[in-house]
Amino acid sequence: MAYSEHQADRIRERLKHIPHSEKKMMGGLIFMVRNAMCVGLDVDKRTSEDRLMVRVGKLQYEHLLNQRGSTKMDFTGREMRGFLFIQS
């Protein structure tokens, strides 16, 4: 498994009153709200640590990028503005 099932259950609990779907993709699990990625889980291949992938939006992106544990989301080597990896 390429993500923490414990973390997935915690996200499911938080989203239980919001219409959402789940998709296995990019080696992890993605939670979709209104047909867009909201949050996801995977394992950092370099460190083998669990991490969250979160949509934070473009307005809060720069501020949240400077928070401890946040890094740019760049699956393909290209930065995905509005999304962050959060080390858990």
N, C-alpha and C positions, 0 to 999 in steps of 0.2 A: 504494500500500500504506500502511495507517495504523499500521504497527508495524514494528519492526526485525526482519527475517528472521534476522539474525545473533544477536540476543538470543533469538529463538524457538528457534533451534538449540541455544543454550547451555542453555535450560530443558529442551528435549527430552533432551539428554544427561544432565542431572541426574535426570530422571524416568524414564529408560529401564528401570529395574528395578522401577518402581512402576506398577501398572495405572492408566492415566489416559486421558482423552480430550481433544480440542481442539474448541473451538467459536469460530467467528468471530461476535462480537457486540459491541455498544456501540462500534463503529468500530475494534475491535482484535481480539486473539486471547486467548482464555481457556483455561487448562488446568484441567481438572476432575479431582479425585481423590475417589473415593467419592461421585460425583454432586454435588459441591460445588466452587465455585470455590476454587482453591488460589493461583494466581498468574495474572496477565494482563499483556498488553502493549498500549500504545497510544501516541499522540502527544498531548501537551498542546497544545490548540488555541490557547492564548494565547501560548505560547513556542515552539511547533514542536519541542520537545525530546521525546526518547523518555522514557517513564516506565514503571515497573512498578506493577501493582496487586497487593497482597499481602494475604492473610488472615493476620492475626497473632493473632487471638483477643481476647476482651474483657479477659482478665487482664493481658496485656502491652501492650495498646493505649496507655494513658496514658504509660507509660515510653517506648515506641518512638516515640510521636508527638513527643517532645522531641528526638529524634535528628536530626542534620543531614541534610537532603534529604527528610525525611518530612513529609507533609501529610495532612490529613483527606481521605478519599475521599468525594466528594459529587457524584455524577453529576447528581442532580436538584435540587441546592440543599439537600438534606437529608443530614446527616452519616450515614455508614454505619459505626457503631461496630464495631470488630474488623477493619476494612480500612483500609489506608493506600496512598497514592500515594508512590512512591519515585522521585525524579529520578535518572536514570542519567547 
